[in-house]
Amino acid sequence: MIGESLYFSFDGIKSTNYPIVNVIVGQGAYREQFATSRQIVESYPRNAFKPYFMGIVKEPAQISVSFAFEEPWNDEMIEQIIQWLIVDDYKELFFEGNIDRVFYAIPVTNMEVVHNGLKQGYVTMVFRCDSAYSYSHRKTTTWYDMSTSNRKREFTIKNLGHYSTFPEIEIVKINNGNIMIQNTTNANQTAEIKNLKDRERIVIDCMNEELETNLENTYRFDDFNDEYIELIRGDNNIKVTGNCFIRFKYQYVYNTFS
């Protein structure tokens, strides 16, 4: 849990680089969220006795943090901490209590120093996350060698998260031709890209639905069937047709704090 963690890492820098520790301000038991707030989306049809339910929208997570100085601070120390924490984009955040659970966050509100006038005290701030979810660290498979016809054409990727995830797929084509990628576990979902050149490198970003090639002045969307592979929970059996080297990059997606 976050409250039990003395240390944290933000933007690739550990809090242990500074004389600070994560603390809980106040008395009594720990109080922490186990899920984010949610909003009900409804419409109100004319003459209806009740609203029409359309779904749920999960609000991005917010994480309150307080850290105490283990020694009296000076202006240089405060400046270093400001440069570290006050950023203008989402950065990776995780806590000592569970370093495998990652948030992407920006400090947004309640950024203040509480002190006794002797340069002793603590800092409070609230991080806003990019979503209602937390993630694993980024995972990258080995390069699967399917460069010749006698190579094994299937492999399994485990998704140990709570939800489906959408990978980034990197392909190096061997010989001119087509590549077809099937997730036979997920109703034979199939991504196919045609007319690739020998040694062409393709990146399919299934989350953002983007497609890139290393060839200049070449666009592959007309050669792609616009099907972006989804890795469902559990085992995903992947089958590849066409000679290439291929690897997957992905993250598990979790309920925010559970």
C-alpha beads as a LAMMPS data file, in Angstrom:
LAMMPS data file: protein, C-alpha beads

258 atoms
257 bonds

1 atom types
1 bond types

-500.0 500.0 xlo xhi
-500.0 500.0 ylo yhi
-500.0 500.0 zlo zhi

Masses

1 110.0

Atoms # bond

1 1 1 0.000 0.000 0.000
2 1 1 1.085 3.596 -0.637
3 1 1 0.742 4.811 2.949
4 1 1 3.025 2.081 4.268
5 1 1 5.826 2.968 1.840
6 1 1 8.672 5.104 3.146
7 1 1 10.126 5.732 -0.295
8 1 1 8.942 6.253 -3.858
9 1 1 10.285 6.807 -7.345
10 1 1 9.147 9.558 -9.703
11 1 1 10.362 10.233 -13.233
12 1 1 13.104 7.628 -12.814
13 1 1 14.558 9.283 -9.690
14 1 1 14.308 7.645 -6.266
15 1 1 13.265 9.654 -3.219
16 1 1 16.233 8.082 -1.391
17 1 1 18.404 10.531 -3.338
18 1 1 17.098 13.167 -0.927
19 1 1 16.751 13.247 2.881
20 1 1 12.977 12.699 2.765
21 1 1 10.562 9.933 3.746
22 1 1 6.916 9.379 2.844
23 1 1 4.718 9.948 5.909
24 1 1 1.081 9.893 6.969
25 1 1 0.061 13.185 8.546
26 1 1 -2.334 12.911 11.492
27 1 1 -3.323 10.199 13.912
28 1 1 -5.104 6.865 13.670
29 1 1 -5.358 4.163 11.039
30 1 1 -4.291 4.423 7.413
31 1 1 -6.982 5.706 5.085
32 1 1 -6.431 4.926 1.409
33 1 1 -8.530 4.597 -1.720
34 1 1 -9.110 1.154 -3.185
35 1 1 -10.815 2.463 -6.352
36 1 1 -11.331 5.770 -8.128
37 1 1 -14.539 7.792 -8.242
38 1 1 -17.026 6.960 -10.981
39 1 1 -19.712 8.906 -12.778
40 1 1 -22.930 7.486 -14.184
41 1 1 -23.632 8.512 -17.768
42 1 1 -27.354 8.812 -18.472
43 1 1 -29.711 10.418 -20.930
44 1 1 -33.230 11.628 -20.205
45 1 1 -35.705 10.561 -22.898
46 1 1 -38.798 12.687 -23.212
47 1 1 -41.739 11.313 -21.227
48 1 1 -39.604 8.600 -19.582
49 1 1 -40.077 7.918 -15.872
50 1 1 -36.394 7.223 -15.331
51 1 1 -33.127 8.095 -17.117
52 1 1 -31.624 5.788 -19.707
53 1 1 -28.421 4.224 -18.377
54 1 1 -25.537 4.558 -20.867
55 1 1 -22.562 3.455 -18.826
56 1 1 -19.901 4.373 -16.287
57 1 1 -16.996 6.813 -16.639
58 1 1 -14.077 6.240 -14.282
59 1 1 -12.315 9.365 -13.111
60 1 1 -8.496 9.508 -13.163
61 1 1 -6.906 8.463 -9.890
62 1 1 -5.501 11.033 -7.463
63 1 1 -2.781 10.188 -4.960
64 1 1 -2.069 12.368 -1.931
65 1 1 1.545 12.327 -0.796
66 1 1 3.291 13.885 2.190
67 1 1 6.997 13.554 2.787
68 1 1 8.992 14.763 5.758
69 1 1 12.524 16.089 5.769
70 1 1 14.899 13.998 7.848
71 1 1 17.152 17.002 8.385
72 1 1 16.753 20.791 8.195
73 1 1 16.439 21.848 4.570
74 1 1 18.268 24.579 2.709
75 1 1 17.431 26.547 -0.425
76 1 1 19.506 24.274 -2.671
77 1 1 17.686 21.159 -1.433
78 1 1 14.267 22.765 -1.977
79 1 1 15.273 23.845 -5.490
80 1 1 16.412 20.319 -6.355
81 1 1 13.141 18.818 -5.146
82 1 1 11.114 21.407 -7.103
83 1 1 13.069 20.624 -10.278
84 1 1 12.442 16.911 -9.692
85 1 1 8.726 16.965 -8.904
86 1 1 7.225 19.945 -10.739
87 1 1 6.826 18.598 -14.273
88 1 1 4.532 19.384 -17.201
89 1 1 3.844 15.857 -18.411
90 1 1 2.844 12.496 -16.942
91 1 1 5.799 10.698 -15.392
92 1 1 6.256 7.215 -13.958
93 1 1 5.447 6.952 -10.237
94 1 1 5.698 3.910 -8.000
95 1 1 6.072 3.212 -4.304
96 1 1 8.364 1.002 -2.244
97 1 1 5.446 -1.097 -0.961
98 1 1 4.729 -2.439 -4.460
99 1 1 7.352 -1.444 -7.008
100 1 1 5.597 -3.510 -9.694
101 1 1 2.521 -1.241 -9.638
102 1 1 3.133 1.873 -11.746
103 1 1 1.165 5.108 -12.075
104 1 1 1.670 7.899 -14.609
105 1 1 1.145 11.131 -12.732
106 1 1 1.576 14.918 -12.504
107 1 1 1.538 16.943 -9.248
108 1 1 -1.483 19.255 -9.511
109 1 1 -2.849 20.600 -6.214
110 1 1 -2.076 21.236 -2.526
111 1 1 1.645 21.681 -3.180
112 1 1 2.761 23.293 0.062
113 1 1 5.391 23.136 2.792
114 1 1 4.280 22.811 6.426
115 1 1 7.090 23.788 8.812
116 1 1 8.002 25.180 12.239
117 1 1 10.060 28.161 11.068
118 1 1 13.322 26.291 11.695
119 1 1 13.517 24.662 8.239
120 1 1 11.962 21.486 9.624
121 1 1 8.689 20.047 8.379
122 1 1 7.044 18.255 5.503
123 1 1 5.704 18.775 1.976
124 1 1 2.214 17.817 0.787
125 1 1 0.981 17.429 -2.783
126 1 1 -1.605 15.591 -4.850
127 1 1 -0.644 13.621 -7.951
128 1 1 -3.246 13.285 -10.712
129 1 1 -2.884 10.127 -12.789
130 1 1 -3.451 9.765 -16.526
131 1 1 -6.277 7.262 -16.017
132 1 1 -8.292 5.300 -13.499
133 1 1 -5.807 2.427 -13.762
134 1 1 -2.343 1.396 -12.668
135 1 1 0.122 -0.616 -14.713
136 1 1 3.018 -3.003 -14.601
137 1 1 6.436 -1.877 -15.757
138 1 1 6.844 -2.169 -19.517
139 1 1 7.498 -5.702 -20.702
140 1 1 9.282 -6.724 -23.893
141 1 1 9.305 -10.239 -25.298
142 1 1 12.318 -11.807 -26.906
143 1 1 12.701 -11.466 -30.661
144 1 1 10.851 -14.445 -32.118
145 1 1 12.784 -15.787 -35.105
146 1 1 10.376 -16.706 -37.884
147 1 1 12.788 -15.882 -40.675
148 1 1 12.480 -19.253 -42.428
149 1 1 9.559 -21.531 -43.212
150 1 1 10.729 -24.302 -40.852
151 1 1 10.592 -22.049 -37.773
152 1 1 7.876 -22.503 -35.134
153 1 1 5.028 -20.119 -35.942
154 1 1 3.212 -19.873 -32.609
155 1 1 3.976 -18.579 -29.128
156 1 1 2.049 -17.577 -25.999
157 1 1 1.917 -14.212 -24.222
158 1 1 0.449 -14.120 -20.706
159 1 1 -1.598 -11.115 -19.644
160 1 1 -1.609 -11.178 -15.834
161 1 1 -3.449 -7.879 -15.464
162 1 1 -7.096 -7.227 -14.638
163 1 1 -7.998 -5.990 -18.124
164 1 1 -7.104 -6.466 -21.766
165 1 1 -4.011 -4.648 -22.987
166 1 1 -2.995 -3.463 -26.453
167 1 1 0.654 -4.095 -27.360
168 1 1 3.209 -2.411 -29.547
169 1 1 4.306 -4.945 -32.163
170 1 1 7.702 -4.587 -33.833
171 1 1 8.391 -6.524 -37.040
172 1 1 11.486 -6.901 -39.214
173 1 1 10.406 -8.430 -42.526
174 1 1 12.549 -11.098 -44.155
175 1 1 12.059 -11.234 -47.951
176 1 1 9.336 -9.250 -49.719
177 1 1 5.761 -10.205 -48.888
178 1 1 2.971 -10.135 -46.304
179 1 1 2.733 -10.646 -42.542
180 1 1 -0.344 -11.947 -40.726
181 1 1 -0.634 -11.975 -36.918
182 1 1 -3.469 -13.916 -35.265
183 1 1 -4.523 -14.069 -31.643
184 1 1 -6.183 -17.473 -31.802
185 1 1 -7.335 -17.117 -28.178
186 1 1 -9.287 -13.956 -28.945
187 1 1 -11.714 -15.209 -31.612
188 1 1 -8.880 -15.519 -34.157
189 1 1 -8.409 -11.765 -34.277
190 1 1 -6.117 -11.126 -37.255
191 1 1 -3.868 -8.195 -38.175
192 1 1 -2.469 -8.314 -41.710
193 1 1 -0.059 -6.011 -43.495
194 1 1 0.848 -6.532 -47.148
195 1 1 3.554 -5.597 -49.656
196 1 1 6.393 -5.283 -47.141
197 1 1 9.973 -5.064 -48.361
198 1 1 12.922 -7.204 -47.307
199 1 1 14.435 -5.840 -44.041
200 1 1 11.653 -3.287 -43.656
201 1 1 10.955 -2.493 -40.006
202 1 1 7.302 -1.964 -39.014
203 1 1 5.896 -0.827 -35.654
204 1 1 2.171 -1.350 -34.978
205 1 1 1.000 0.635 -31.934
206 1 1 -2.233 -1.170 -31.071
207 1 1 -3.147 1.183 -28.210
208 1 1 -2.950 4.403 -30.219
209 1 1 -3.809 2.734 -33.549
210 1 1 -0.664 3.970 -35.260
211 1 1 1.530 2.319 -37.883
212 1 1 5.112 3.280 -38.733
213 1 1 7.710 2.060 -41.226
214 1 1 11.395 2.854 -41.454
215 1 1 11.120 3.394 -45.225
216 1 1 11.174 7.009 -46.328
217 1 1 8.142 8.463 -48.122
218 1 1 6.229 5.230 -47.523
219 1 1 2.838 4.925 -45.833
220 1 1 1.436 1.511 -44.984
221 1 1 -2.145 2.234 -43.928
222 1 1 -3.480 1.213 -47.345
223 1 1 -1.652 -2.123 -46.939
224 1 1 -3.011 -2.735 -43.429
225 1 1 -6.398 -4.228 -42.545
226 1 1 -6.823 -1.818 -39.592
227 1 1 -7.086 -4.620 -37.015
228 1 1 -5.138 -3.913 -33.820
229 1 1 -4.259 -6.933 -31.685
230 1 1 -5.829 -7.149 -28.222
231 1 1 -4.211 -9.274 -25.502
232 1 1 -7.055 -10.518 -23.323
233 1 1 -6.625 -11.648 -19.694
234 1 1 -4.740 -14.906 -19.318
235 1 1 -2.928 -16.785 -22.076
236 1 1 -2.872 -15.375 -25.603
237 1 1 -1.793 -17.792 -28.314
238 1 1 -0.172 -15.836 -31.142
239 1 1 0.275 -17.286 -34.631
240 1 1 2.411 -15.551 -37.280
241 1 1 2.333 -16.163 -41.023
242 1 1 5.173 -14.773 -43.148
243 1 1 8.945 -14.692 -42.662
244 1 1 10.093 -12.127 -40.115
245 1 1 11.496 -11.353 -36.707
246 1 1 8.811 -10.136 -34.293
247 1 1 8.493 -8.979 -30.708
248 1 1 5.778 -7.496 -28.478
249 1 1 5.945 -4.638 -25.948
250 1 1 3.092 -4.231 -23.467
251 1 1 2.010 -3.502 -19.909
252 1 1 -0.458 -5.209 -17.617
253 1 1 -3.415 -2.985 -16.713
254 1 1 -4.773 -3.172 -13.140
255 1 1 -7.544 -1.775 -11.007
256 1 1 -5.972 1.366 -9.602
257 1 1 -4.986 0.360 -6.083
258 1 1 -5.981 -3.312 -5.747

Bonds

1 1 1 2
2 1 2 3
3 1 3 4
4 1 4 5
5 1 5 6
6 1 6 7
7 1 7 8
8 1 8 9
9 1 9 10
10 1 10 11
11 1 11 12
12 1 12 13
13 1 13 14
14 1 14 15
15 1 15 16
16 1 16 17
17 1 17 18
18 1 18 19
19 1 19 20
20 1 20 21
21 1 21 22
22 1 22 23
23 1 23 24
24 1 24 25
25 1 25 26
26 1 26 27
27 1 27 28
28 1 28 29
29 1 29 30
30 1 30 31
31 1 31 32
32 1 32 33
33 1 33 34
34 1 34 35
35 1 35 36
36 1 36 37
37 1 37 38
38 1 38 39
39 1 39 40
40 1 40 41
41 1 41 42
42 1 42 43
43 1 43 44
44 1 44 45
45 1 45 46
46 1 46 47
47 1 47 48
48 1 48 49
49 1 49 50
50 1 50 51
51 1 51 52
52 1 52 53
53 1 53 54
54 1 54 55
55 1 55 56
56 1 56 57
57 1 57 58
58 1 58 59
59 1 59 60
60 1 60 61
61 1 61 62
62 1 62 63
63 1 63 64
64 1 64 65
65 1 65 66
66 1 66 67
67 1 67 68
68 1 68 69
69 1 69 70
70 1 70 71
71 1 71 72
72 1 72 73
73 1 73 74
74 1 74 75
75 1 75 76
76 1 76 77
77 1 77 78
78 1 78 79
79 1 79 80
80 1 80 81
81 1 81 82
82 1 82 83
83 1 83 84
84 1 84 85
85 1 85 86
86 1 86 87
87 1 87 88
88 1 88 89
89 1 89 90
90 1 90 91
91 1 91 92
92 1 92 93
93 1 93 94
94 1 94 95
95 1 95 96
96 1 96 97
97 1 97 98
98 1 98 99
99 1 99 100
100 1 100 101
101 1 101 102
102 1 102 103
103 1 103 104
104 1 104 105
105 1 105 106
106 1 106 107
107 1 107 108
108 1 108 109
109 1 109 110
110 1 110 111
111 1 111 112
112 1 112 113
113 1 113 114
114 1 114 115
115 1 115 116
116 1 116 117
117 1 117 118
118 1 118 119
119 1 119 120
120 1 120 121
121 1 121 122
122 1 122 123
123 1 123 124
124 1 124 125
125 1 125 126
126 1 126 127
127 1 127 128
128 1 128 129
129 1 129 130
130 1 130 131
131 1 131 132
132 1 132 133
133 1 133 134
134 1 134 135
135 1 135 136
136 1 136 137
137 1 137 138
138 1 138 139
139 1 139 140
140 1 140 141
141 1 141 142
142 1 142 143
143 1 143 144
144 1 144 145
145 1 145 146
146 1 146 147
147 1 147 148
148 1 148 149
149 1 149 150
150 1 150 151
151 1 151 152
152 1 152 153
153 1 153 154
154 1 154 155
155 1 155 156
156 1 156 157
157 1 157 158
158 1 158 159
159 1 159 160
160 1 160 161
161 1 161 162
162 1 162 163
163 1 163 164
164 1 164 165
165 1 165 166
166 1 166 167
167 1 167 168
168 1 168 169
169 1 169 170
170 1 170 171
171 1 171 172
172 1 172 173
173 1 173 174
174 1 174 175
175 1 175 176
176 1 176 177
177 1 177 178
178 1 178 179
179 1 179 180
180 1 180 181
181 1 181 182
182 1 182 183
183 1 183 184
184 1 184 185
185 1 185 186
186 1 186 187
187 1 187 188
188 1 188 189
189 1 189 190
190 1 190 191
191 1 191 192
192 1 192 193
193 1 193 194
194 1 194 195
195 1 195 196
196 1 196 197
197 1 197 198
198 1 198 199
199 1 199 200
200 1 200 201
201 1 201 202
202 1 202 203
203 1 203 204
204 1 204 205
205 1 205 206
206 1 206 207
207 1 207 208
208 1 208 209
209 1 209 210
210 1 210 211
211 1 211 212
212 1 212 213
213 1 213 214
214 1 214 215
215 1 215 216
216 1 216 217
217 1 217 218
218 1 218 219
219 1 219 220
220 1 220 221
221 1 221 222
222 1 222 223
223 1 223 224
224 1 224 225
225 1 225 226
226 1 226 227
227 1 227 228
228 1 228 229
229 1 229 230
230 1 230 231
231 1 231 232
232 1 232 233
233 1 233 234
234 1 234 235
235 1 235 236
236 1 236 237
237 1 237 238
238 1 238 239
239 1 239 240
240 1 240 241
241 1 241 242
242 1 242 243
243 1 243 244
244 1 244 245
245 1 245 246
246 1 246 247
247 1 247 248
248 1 248 249
249 1 249 250
250 1 250 251
251 1 251 252
252 1 252 253
253 1 253 254
254 1 254 255
255 1 255 256
256 1 256 257
257 1 257 258
